[in-house]
Amino acid sequence: MTSDHTTVVVQRYLDALANNEPADPIIRDLLGRTVNRLRLLTSALLHHGYPRLTQPPLNLESDDLLGAVVERLLKALREARPSTARQFFALATQHMRWELNDLARRLDTQPRLVELGESAVRLLESSGSGLSPTAIRIMAAIEALPDEEREVLSLVRIQGMSHEEAGNLLGVSVKTIQRRLHRGLLALAEQLPDLRPAGEHTSAG
């Protein structure tokens, strides 16, 4: 689809939104028709503006960013009403930057958060068959993770699979397994920031 054609298509959907037609179907169609342009924008912004996010431990890829941005736009366009294609793509770029800035901030605090997430998993492993209140909290937090992160965390950290074994089982690359595992540990740590194994507490003297 050429740039001019894309602009015409986007304008048609924006006009429909302005006419108070049912919003959600229009928004989904709009994002579906512009996904290729959005993919180019996310790729350019990620690789030129935030290259460190593409490196370990985050290993962010363009499609990961695109998915997050589309989710942001689905919510934003229920309230925002850009009137031109230029305003629409400006809104999309703004949300790309917000998502990337959020990821960059999380990356800066990741070592501590991942440590806390791993500590929570170790607490669960050491609880044995007894379901203590702490173990119940950890299990509930793991169950609340998104499907992909919960699945990888279970396979690698609880069932003891290697990254390669988990990747073969799920049909994804080792890099994808590593990325999902880090996301899961981060999310787990954010839900359970107070949990540390008893042996990790230190005291003076």
ChimeraX attribute file (.defattr): number of C-alpha atoms within 10 A of each C-alpha:
attribute: neighborCount
match mode: 1-to-1
recipient: residues
	/A:1	11
	/A:2	7
	/A:3	9
	/A:4	9
	/A:5	10
	/A:6	16
	/A:7	17
	/A:8	13
	/A:9	16
	/A:10	23
	/A:11	19
	/A:12	15
	/A:13	21
	/A:14	20
	/A:15	15
	/A:16	15
	/A:17	21
	/A:18	12
	/A:19	10
	/A:20	8
	/A:21	11
	/A:22	10
	/A:23	17
	/A:24	14
	/A:25	10
	/A:26	17
	/A:27	21
	/A:28	15
	/A:29	13
	/A:30	18
	/A:31	17
	/A:32	12
	/A:33	16
	/A:34	17
	/A:35	15
	/A:36	14
	/A:37	15
	/A:38	20
	/A:39	17
	/A:40	13
	/A:41	17
	/A:42	24
	/A:43	16
	/A:44	14
	/A:45	17
	/A:46	21
	/A:47	15
	/A:48	10
	/A:49	12
	/A:50	17
	/A:51	13
	/A:52	16
	/A:53	18
	/A:54	14
	/A:55	11
	/A:56	11
	/A:57	16
	/A:58	22
	/A:59	17
	/A:60	22
	/A:61	17
	/A:62	17
	/A:63	12
	/A:64	11
	/A:65	18
	/A:66	21
	/A:67	13
	/A:68	14
	/A:69	23
	/A:70	19
	/A:71	11
	/A:72	16
	/A:73	21
	/A:74	16
	/A:75	12
	/A:76	15
	/A:77	19
	/A:78	12
	/A:79	10
	/A:80	11
	/A:81	15
	/A:82	18
	/A:83	15
	/A:84	17
	/A:85	18
	/A:86	13
	/A:87	12
	/A:88	20
	/A:89	18
	/A:90	13
	/A:91	17
	/A:92	21
	/A:93	17
	/A:94	13
	/A:95	19
	/A:96	24
	/A:97	17
	/A:98	14
	/A:99	16
	/A:100	22
	/A:101	13
	/A:102	11
	/A:103	17
	/A:104	16
	/A:105	10
	/A:106	14
	/A:107	17
	/A:108	10
	/A:109	11
	/A:110	20
	/A:111	13
	/A:112	13
	/A:113	22
	/A:114	21
	/A:115	15
	/A:116	23
	/A:117	27
	/A:118	22
	/A:119	22
	/A:120	28
	/A:121	26
	/A:122	15
	/A:123	18
	/A:124	22
	/A:125	13
	/A:126	12
	/A:127	14
	/A:128	10
	/A:129	9
	/A:130	10
	/A:131	12
	/A:132	12
	/A:133	9
	/A:134	15
	/A:135	20
	/A:136	14
	/A:137	16
	/A:138	22
	/A:139	15
	/A:140	11
	/A:141	18
	/A:142	23
	/A:143	14
	/A:144	14
	/A:145	18
	/A:146	13
	/A:147	13
	/A:148	14
	/A:149	23
	/A:150	20
	/A:151	19
	/A:152	26
	/A:153	27
	/A:154	18
	/A:155	19
	/A:156	19
	/A:157	17
	/A:158	13
	/A:159	10
	/A:160	12
	/A:161	16
	/A:162	14
	/A:163	20
	/A:164	16
	/A:165	15
	/A:166	22
	/A:167	20
	/A:168	13
	/A:169	11
	/A:170	13
	/A:171	11
	/A:172	12
	/A:173	14
	/A:174	16
	/A:175	17
	/A:176	18
	/A:177	26
	/A:178	22
	/A:179	19
	/A:180	22
	/A:181	25
	/A:182	23
	/A:183	24
	/A:184	26
	/A:185	27
	/A:186	24
	/A:187	21
	/A:188	27
	/A:189	25
	/A:190	15
	/A:191	17
	/A:192	19
	/A:193	14
	/A:194	9
	/A:195	17
	/A:196	18
	/A:197	15
	/A:198	9
	/A:199	6
	/A:200	8
	/A:201	7
	/A:202	7
	/A:203	5
	/A:204	3
	/A:205	3
